[in-house]
Amino acid sequence: MRGKKILILILILLIPIFSRITAIENINNTTMNVNLDWIFESQDYFTASPNVLDINRDNQLEIIIGSVDGILVCLDSTGNVIWEYDAKDDIRSTPAIWDINNDNELEILFGCDDKKIHCLNEEGNLLWTFATENCIFSSPTIADIDLDGDFEILFGSTDNRLYCLTAEGELNWSYKTGDWIFSSPAIANLNSDKKLEIIFGSDDNKIHCLNYLGKELWSYNTWRNVRSSPAIGDLDSDGDLEIIVGSENSNIICLNQNGEKIWSYKTDGWVFSCPALSDLNNDGYLEVVIGSYDKKIHCLNYDGSLSWSFLTGDMIVTSPSIADLDNNGFNEIIIGSNDKKLYCLDYQGNILWSFLTGDMIFSAPLITDINNDNIAEIIISSTDNSTYCLQPTDVTESGNIPWYCFRGSILHTGWMDSDNDFIDDLTESYLNDPDYPLTNNSFPSFDLSNKNSIIIVTLVSITLISILRTKRKRKRFV
């Protein structure tokens, strides 16, 4: 009798192991597959996306993600918990990471259903909160919008307002729209005035553009809710920036710097997904990759024409990430679907592999080399309460990772990170400008020797910054 009880207990303990084995669904392919490396399980489901940086300065990357259980967790490269922070309400906002107050330490910012933005230090301790009047689904963006050397925090709330805070959590200004704001703001210098503009969507059906003081410059009416977050890039390499965003009118919309429509592409469903940008086929122009409620992943050319689409088994709410996983010179697209699968497609839209989770995927994948083996891992969270780390197989080295996480970078500006140093192209352009005022003469330094951008977060002097400026051949910010 005792032996039967032991056997039954063993079988019960093995059930979750067997269920995890069946979660891997590889496509027969001679070039690349994926294996499950580790799983982190939360008490509730994930809708926010993971972010990454060397939080504790041990030369290893840490992963930061929040769950609907109200816990923001910091994981090491093997999925073990370093620290937890209890926000005591649902977290649906993706954390942004930066040294916002020039104290030589990183801060982590995220929104919460408790109506507050939370700011933590690198040890997971609360520095401050800022209260709005309703839940915050929007993910904060970090940028120096007035280029005075001090960073601002920008985010929307379902109290209909877009907020701009100082690094200390004080209100700079707020701008009231006509309805809820789910969209996360993008940042750009649209009018060459040496200041930055803020672009975001609202449930008042509009795409709004504000100047650095919070005054509206223009708005574009889509006639349906805009919960997608904009991406910014020079799609056609003509020197002018384009703004790309989705709408519940089923369109992917491209605007010029003045808010005038250049083109739109109509899908067969709402577009909540946020666009990712990259030159997928090495033709010198940027492609736009985005999901839709029509169950498809759409890849558009710079002029808005369809390059290809890929049909999944259910609607797509999440956003894509882009990386050259196998270092063959062409980027892959990684995106989840409500059919519970994470898909990896080549630059022509052919499936390389898929990974089956236990429930719908609302989270955007994080792609980075977290274990220093020169191969990028894929971190994806699911509404099955789990965060998965996937390791590509049949790969000896990964290449460039231009859009490695939700909103393109750790600061959520809506820009690519072309040179793989975790700083998006916009932020790097003004930080590397010799005329930019560096507060406290300090700036996070990044070790670029590792192809996959393992960060060493230290603070360096003006001398080293000038060396970095010389080393990096970047277009100056105008």
C-alpha positions as CSV (number, residue, x, y, z in Angstrom):
1,M,0.0,0.0,0.0
2,R,2.8,2.3,0.9
3,G,4.5,1.6,-2.4
4,K,1.4,2.5,-4.3
5,K,1.2,5.8,-2.5
6,I,4.8,6.6,-3.3
7,L,4.2,5.7,-7.0
8,I,1.1,8.0,-7.1
9,L,3.0,10.8,-5.5
10,I,5.8,10.4,-8.1
11,L,3.3,10.5,-11.0
12,I,1.7,13.6,-9.6
13,L,5.1,15.4,-9.3
14,L,5.9,14.4,-12.9
15,I,2.7,15.9,-14.4
16,P,4.1,19.5,-14.7
17,I,7.3,18.2,-16.1
18,F,5.5,16.3,-18.9
19,S,3.3,19.3,-19.6
20,R,6.4,21.5,-20.0
21,I,7.9,19.0,-22.4
22,T,4.9,19.2,-24.7
23,A,5.1,23.0,-24.6
24,I,8.0,22.8,-27.1
25,E,6.8,22.7,-30.7
26,N,9.7,23.0,-33.1
27,I,9.2,23.2,-36.9
28,N,11.4,20.8,-38.9
29,N,14.0,23.1,-40.3
30,T,17.6,22.6,-41.2
31,T,18.8,26.1,-40.3
32,M,17.5,26.9,-36.8
33,N,15.3,25.5,-34.0
34,V,14.9,26.4,-30.3
35,N,15.1,24.7,-27.0
36,L,13.6,25.6,-23.6
37,D,16.4,26.8,-21.2
38,W,14.4,27.8,-18.1
39,I,10.9,28.8,-16.8
40,F,10.0,31.4,-14.2
41,E,6.5,30.9,-12.8
42,S,4.5,33.8,-11.3
43,Q,1.3,33.7,-9.2
44,D,-0.7,35.3,-12.0
45,Y,-0.5,36.1,-15.7
46,F,1.8,38.4,-17.6
47,T,0.6,41.1,-20.0
48,A,3.6,43.4,-19.5
49,S,6.9,42.7,-21.4
50,P,10.3,41.9,-19.9
51,N,13.1,44.4,-19.9
52,V,16.8,43.9,-19.3
53,L,20.0,45.6,-18.1
54,D,22.9,44.9,-15.8
55,I,21.0,46.1,-12.8
56,N,23.5,45.1,-10.0
57,R,26.6,45.7,-12.0
58,D,28.0,42.2,-11.8
59,N,28.7,42.1,-15.6
60,Q,25.6,39.8,-16.0
61,L,22.3,40.9,-17.4
62,E,19.2,40.9,-15.2
63,I,15.6,40.6,-16.4
64,I,12.8,42.9,-15.0
65,I,9.1,42.1,-15.4
66,G,5.9,42.7,-13.7
67,S,2.8,40.5,-13.4
68,V,-0.9,40.9,-12.7
69,D,-0.1,39.5,-9.2
70,G,1.4,42.9,-8.5
71,I,4.9,41.7,-8.2
72,L,7.8,43.2,-10.1
73,V,10.6,40.7,-10.2
74,C,14.3,40.9,-11.0
75,L,15.7,37.6,-12.4
76,D,19.2,36.6,-13.0
77,S,20.4,35.0,-16.3
78,T,19.2,31.5,-15.1
79,G,15.7,32.6,-14.1
80,N,16.4,32.8,-10.3
81,V,14.8,35.6,-8.3
82,I,17.3,38.3,-7.2
83,W,14.6,40.6,-5.6
84,E,10.9,41.2,-5.7
85,Y,8.8,44.4,-5.2
86,D,5.2,44.2,-4.3
87,A,3.2,47.0,-5.9
88,K,0.0,45.5,-4.3
89,D,-2.0,45.8,-7.5
90,D,-1.9,44.6,-11.1
91,I,1.1,45.5,-13.2
92,R,0.4,45.7,-16.9
93,S,3.0,48.3,-17.8
94,T,6.4,47.3,-19.1
95,P,9.3,48.7,-17.0
96,A,11.7,51.3,-18.3
97,I,15.3,51.4,-17.0
98,W,17.9,54.2,-16.8
99,D,19.9,56.4,-14.4
100,I,17.3,59.1,-14.5
101,N,18.7,61.2,-11.6
102,N,22.4,61.0,-12.2
103,D,23.2,59.2,-8.9
104,N,25.4,56.6,-10.6
105,E,22.7,54.0,-10.1
106,L,19.9,52.7,-12.3
107,E,16.2,53.3,-11.7
108,I,13.3,51.2,-12.8
109,L,9.9,52.8,-13.6
110,F,6.6,51.2,-14.3
111,G,2.8,51.9,-14.1
112,C,0.3,50.0,-12.0
113,D,-3.5,49.5,-11.6
114,D,-3.1,51.4,-8.3
115,K,-3.1,54.6,-10.5
116,K,0.6,55.2,-9.7
117,I,4.0,55.3,-11.4
118,H,6.5,53.5,-9.2
119,C,10.2,54.3,-9.3
120,L,12.6,51.8,-7.7
121,N,16.3,51.7,-7.2
122,E,18.5,48.9,-8.5
123,E,18.0,46.9,-5.4
124,G,14.2,47.0,-5.8
125,N,13.5,49.5,-3.1
126,L,10.9,52.2,-3.6
127,L,12.2,55.7,-4.3
128,W,9.0,57.4,-5.1
129,T,5.5,57.1,-6.6
130,F,3.4,59.6,-8.5
131,A,-0.4,59.2,-8.4
132,T,-2.7,59.8,-11.3
133,E,-6.5,59.5,-11.2
134,N,-6.9,56.1,-12.8
135,C,-5.1,52.9,-13.8
136,I,-1.9,53.1,-15.8
137,F,-1.5,50.6,-18.7
138,S,0.9,52.8,-20.7
139,S,4.6,52.0,-20.3
140,P,6.8,54.9,-19.3
141,T,9.2,56.5,-21.7
142,I,12.5,58.1,-20.6
143,A,14.0,61.0,-22.6
144,D,15.6,64.4,-22.1
145,I,12.9,66.2,-24.1
146,D,14.3,69.7,-23.5
147,L,17.9,68.6,-23.9
148,D,19.0,70.3,-20.7
149,G,20.9,67.3,-19.3
150,D,18.1,66.0,-17.1
151,F,15.8,63.2,-18.1
152,E,12.0,63.3,-18.0
153,I,9.5,60.4,-17.6
154,L,6.5,60.4,-19.9
155,F,3.4,58.1,-19.8
156,G,-0.3,58.0,-20.2
157,S,-3.1,57.1,-17.8
158,T,-6.7,56.0,-18.2
159,D,-7.5,59.4,-16.5
160,N,-7.1,60.7,-20.1
161,R,-3.9,62.5,-19.4
162,L,-0.3,62.3,-20.7
163,Y,2.1,63.1,-17.9
164,C,5.6,64.5,-17.9
165,L,7.6,64.0,-14.6
166,T,11.0,65.1,-13.4
167,A,13.5,62.5,-12.3
168,E,12.4,63.1,-8.7
169,G,8.8,62.2,-9.5
170,E,7.5,65.8,-9.6
171,L,5.0,66.9,-12.2
172,N,6.4,69.0,-15.0
173,W,3.1,69.2,-16.9
174,S,0.2,67.1,-18.1
175,Y,-1.9,67.2,-21.2
176,K,-5.5,66.1,-21.2
177,T,-6.9,64.2,-24.2
178,G,-10.5,63.2,-24.8
179,D,-10.3,59.6,-23.5
180,W,-8.1,56.9,-22.0
181,I,-4.5,56.6,-22.9
182,F,-3.1,53.0,-23.4
183,S,-0.5,54.0,-25.9
184,S,3.1,54.6,-24.8
185,P,4.7,57.8,-26.0
186,A,7.3,57.9,-28.7
187,I,9.9,60.7,-28.9
188,A,11.4,62.5,-31.8
189,N,12.8,65.8,-33.0
190,L,10.3,66.4,-35.8
191,N,10.9,70.1,-36.5
192,S,14.6,70.6,-36.0
193,D,14.2,73.0,-33.1
194,K,16.8,71.4,-30.8
195,K,13.9,70.1,-28.6
196,L,12.0,66.8,-28.7
197,E,8.4,66.1,-29.5
198,I,6.1,63.5,-27.9
199,I,3.8,61.4,-30.1
200,F,1.2,59.0,-28.7
201,G,-2.3,57.7,-29.3
202,S,-5.5,58.0,-27.3
203,D,-9.0,56.4,-27.2
204,D,-10.2,59.8,-28.3
205,N,-9.3,58.4,-31.8
206,K,-6.4,60.7,-32.3
207,I,-2.6,60.5,-32.7
208,H,-1.3,63.5,-30.7
209,C,2.0,65.4,-31.0
210,L,3.1,67.6,-28.2
211,N,6.1,69.9,-27.8
212,Y,8.5,69.6,-24.9
213,L,6.3,72.0,-22.8
214,G,3.2,69.8,-23.3
215,K,1.5,72.0,-25.9
216,E,-0.2,70.3,-28.8
217,L,1.5,70.8,-32.2
218,W,-0.9,68.7,-34.2
219,S,-3.3,65.7,-34.0
220,Y,-4.4,63.2,-36.5
221,N,-7.9,61.7,-36.3
222,T,-8.1,58.0,-37.1
223,W,-11.9,57.8,-36.1
224,R,-11.2,54.8,-33.9
225,N,-9.2,54.2,-30.7
226,V,-5.4,54.3,-30.9
227,R,-3.9,51.9,-28.4
228,S,-0.9,51.0,-30.4
229,S,2.3,52.9,-29.6
230,P,4.1,54.8,-32.4
231,A,7.5,53.9,-33.9
232,I,9.8,56.5,-35.4
233,G,12.2,56.1,-38.3
234,D,13.4,57.4,-41.6
235,L,11.7,54.6,-43.6
236,D,12.8,55.8,-47.1
237,S,16.2,57.2,-46.2
238,D,15.3,60.7,-47.4
239,G,16.4,62.5,-44.2
240,D,12.8,63.0,-42.9
241,L,11.3,61.0,-40.1
242,E,8.1,59.0,-40.4
243,I,5.7,58.1,-37.6
244,I,4.1,54.6,-37.8
245,V,1.2,53.5,-35.6
246,G,-1.8,51.2,-35.6
247,S,-5.5,52.0,-34.9
248,E,-8.7,50.2,-34.2
249,N,-9.8,51.4,-37.6
250,S,-7.8,48.3,-38.8
251,N,-5.2,50.5,-40.4
252,I,-1.4,50.8,-40.0
253,I,-0.8,54.5,-40.5
254,C,2.3,56.4,-41.6
255,L,2.5,60.2,-40.9
256,N,5.1,62.8,-41.8
257,Q,6.6,65.1,-39.3
258,N,3.7,67.5,-39.6
259,G,1.1,64.9,-38.9
260,E,0.0,64.5,-42.5
261,K,-0.8,61.0,-43.8
262,I,1.8,59.6,-46.2
263,W,0.1,56.2,-46.5
264,S,-2.1,53.7,-44.7
265,Y,-2.4,50.0,-45.0
266,K,-5.7,48.3,-44.1
267,T,-5.7,45.0,-42.3
268,D,-8.8,42.9,-41.6
269,G,-8.9,43.6,-37.8
270,W,-8.0,46.0,-35.1
271,V,-4.4,46.9,-34.7
272,F,-3.3,47.1,-31.0
273,S,0.2,45.8,-31.8
274,C,3.1,48.3,-31.8
275,P,5.3,48.4,-34.9
276,A,8.9,47.4,-35.1
277,L,11.3,48.8,-37.7
278,S,14.3,47.3,-39.4
279,D,15.9,46.9,-42.8
280,L,15.0,43.2,-43.1
281,N,16.2,42.6,-46.6
282,N,19.3,44.9,-46.7
283,D,17.9,47.1,-49.4
284,G,18.7,50.4,-47.6
285,Y,15.0,51.0,-46.6
286,L,13.2,50.1,-43.4
287,E,10.4,47.6,-43.2
288,V,7.5,47.9,-40.8
289,V,6.5,44.7,-38.9
290,I,3.3,44.6,-36.9
291,G,0.5,42.3,-35.8
292,S,-3.3,42.6,-36.2
293,Y,-6.6,41.1,-34.9
294,D,-6.9,39.5,-38.3
295,K,-4.4,36.9,-36.9
296,K,-1.7,38.0,-39.3
297,I,1.9,39.3,-38.9
298,H,2.2,42.0,-41.6
299,C,5.5,43.2,-43.1
300,L,5.2,46.5,-45.0
301,N,7.7,48.1,-47.3
302,Y,8.7,51.7,-46.7
303,D,6.0,53.0,-49.1
304,G,3.2,51.1,-47.3
305,S,2.9,48.3,-49.8
306,L,2.7,44.7,-48.4
307,S,5.9,42.8,-48.5
308,W,4.4,39.6,-46.9
309,S,2.0,38.5,-44.3
310,F,2.0,35.3,-42.1
311,L,-1.3,33.8,-40.7
312,T,-1.3,32.6,-37.1
313,G,-4.1,30.7,-35.4
314,D,-5.6,33.7,-33.5
315,M,-5.5,37.4,-33.2
316,I,-2.3,39.2,-32.4
317,V,-2.3,41.8,-29.6
318,T,1.4,41.7,-28.8
319,S,4.3,43.4,-30.6
320,P,7.3,42.0,-32.5
321,S,11.0,42.0,-31.8
322,I,13.7,41.8,-34.5
323,A,17.2,40.1,-34.4
324,D,19.7,38.3,-36.5
325,L,19.6,35.2,-34.4
326,D,21.9,33.1,-36.5
327,N,24.3,35.8,-37.8
328,N,23.5,35.2,-41.4
329,G,23.2,38.9,-42.2
330,F,19.4,38.8,-42.3
331,N,17.1,39.6,-39.4
332,E,14.4,37.3,-38.0
333,I,11.1,38.4,-36.6
334,I,9.9,37.0,-33.3
335,I,6.3,37.6,-32.2
336,G,3.5,36.0,-30.1
337,S,-0.1,35.3,-30.8
338,N,-3.3,34.6,-28.9
339,D,-3.0,31.0,-30.3
340,K,-0.5,30.5,-27.5
341,K,2.5,30.3,-29.8
342,L,5.7,32.4,-30.2
343,Y,6.7,32.5,-33.8
344,C,10.1,33.0,-35.4
345,L,10.0,34.0,-39.1
346,D,12.8,34.8,-41.5
347,Y,13.0,38.1,-43.3
348,Q,10.8,36.8,-46.1
349,G,8.0,35.7,-43.8
350,N,8.8,32.0,-43.7
351,I,8.4,30.2,-40.4
352,L,11.6,28.9,-38.8
353,W,10.2,27.6,-35.6
354,S,7.4,28.1,-33.1
355,F,7.1,27.6,-29.4
356,L,3.8,26.7,-27.7
357,T,3.1,28.2,-24.3
358,G,0.1,27.3,-22.1
359,D,-2.0,30.4,-22.9
360,M,-2.3,33.6,-24.9
361,I,0.8,35.8,-25.4
362,F,0.3,39.5,-24.8
363,S,3.9,40.2,-24.0
364,A,6.6,41.3,-26.5
365,P,9.7,39.1,-26.6
366,L,13.0,40.2,-25.2
367,I,16.0,39.2,-27.3
368,T,19.5,39.4,-25.8
369,D,22.6,37.3,-24.9
370,I,22.0,36.9,-21.2
371,N,24.6,34.2,-20.5
372,N,27.6,35.6,-22.5
373,D,27.8,32.7,-25.0
374,N,27.5,35.0,-28.1
375,I,24.0,33.5,-28.8
376,A,20.9,35.6,-28.2
377,E,18.3,34.1,-26.0
378,I,14.6,34.9,-26.3
379,I,12.6,35.7,-23.2
380,I,8.8,35.6,-23.5
381,S,6.0,35.8,-21.0
382,S,2.6,34.4,-21.4
383,T,-0.8,34.5,-19.7
384,D,-0.1,31.0,-18.5
385,N,1.7,32.7,-15.5
386,S,5.1,31.8,-17.0
387,T,8.2,33.5,-18.4
388,Y,10.2,31.3,-20.7
389,C,13.9,31.5,-21.8
390,L,14.5,30.0,-25.2
391,Q,17.9,29.1,-26.6
392,P,18.3,28.9,-30.4
393,T,19.9,25.6,-31.6
394,D,22.2,25.0,-34.6
395,V,23.5,28.5,-34.1
396,T,27.1,29.4,-33.2
397,E,26.8,33.1,-33.0
398,S,24.0,35.8,-33.2
399,G,24.3,39.0,-35.1
400,N,22.7,42.4,-34.8
401,I,19.6,42.9,-32.6
402,P,18.1,46.2,-33.8
403,W,14.7,45.9,-32.0
404,Y,15.4,43.8,-29.0
405,C,12.4,44.5,-26.8
406,F,9.0,46.3,-26.5
407,R,9.3,49.8,-27.9
408,G,12.7,49.1,-29.3
409,S,14.9,49.8,-26.3
410,I,15.1,50.0,-22.5
411,L,14.0,53.7,-22.7
412,H,10.8,52.9,-24.8
413,T,11.4,55.8,-27.2
414,G,10.0,53.9,-30.2
415,W,13.4,53.9,-32.0
416,M,15.8,51.2,-33.2
417,D,19.1,50.5,-31.5
418,S,21.2,50.2,-34.7
419,D,24.6,49.6,-33.1
420,N,23.5,47.1,-30.4
421,D,24.6,49.0,-27.3
422,F,21.1,49.1,-25.6
423,I,20.8,52.8,-26.2
424,D,18.3,53.7,-29.0
425,D,19.4,55.7,-31.9
426,L,17.6,58.9,-30.8
427,T,19.0,58.9,-27.3
428,E,22.5,58.1,-28.5
429,S,22.4,60.9,-31.0
430,Y,21.9,63.6,-28.4
431,L,24.1,62.0,-25.7
432,N,26.9,61.9,-28.2
433,D,26.5,65.5,-29.3
434,P,29.4,67.6,-28.0
435,D,27.0,70.4,-27.2
436,Y,24.8,68.2,-25.0
437,P,25.0,69.3,-21.3
438,L,26.0,66.3,-19.2
439,T,24.6,66.8,-15.7
440,N,27.2,65.8,-13.0
441,N,29.6,65.0,-15.8
442,S,28.5,61.4,-15.9
443,F,27.0,59.0,-18.4
444,P,26.4,55.3,-18.4
445,S,29.2,53.5,-20.3
446,F,28.5,50.4,-22.3
447,D,31.0,47.7,-23.3
448,L,30.6,47.4,-27.0
449,S,33.2,44.6,-27.4
450,N,30.6,41.9,-27.0
451,K,28.6,41.5,-30.2
452,N,25.4,41.0,-28.2
453,S,25.8,44.1,-26.0
454,I,26.5,42.7,-22.6
455,I,26.4,45.9,-20.6
456,I,28.8,47.0,-17.9
457,V,27.0,49.9,-16.2
458,T,29.6,52.1,-14.7
459,L,29.8,55.9,-14.6
460,V,32.6,57.5,-16.5
461,S,34.2,60.9,-16.8
462,I,34.0,63.5,-19.5
463,T,37.3,62.2,-20.9
464,L,35.9,58.7,-21.6
465,I,32.7,60.2,-23.0
466,S,34.8,62.2,-25.5
467,I,36.5,58.9,-26.4
468,L,33.2,57.2,-27.0
469,R,32.0,60.2,-29.1
470,T,35.1,59.8,-31.3
471,K,34.8,56.0,-31.5
472,R,31.1,56.0,-32.5
473,K,30.6,57.4,-35.9
474,R,27.0,58.6,-35.4
475,K,25.1,61.3,-37.1
476,R,24.9,64.4,-34.9
477,F,21.5,65.3,-33.4
478,V,19.8,68.1,-35.3
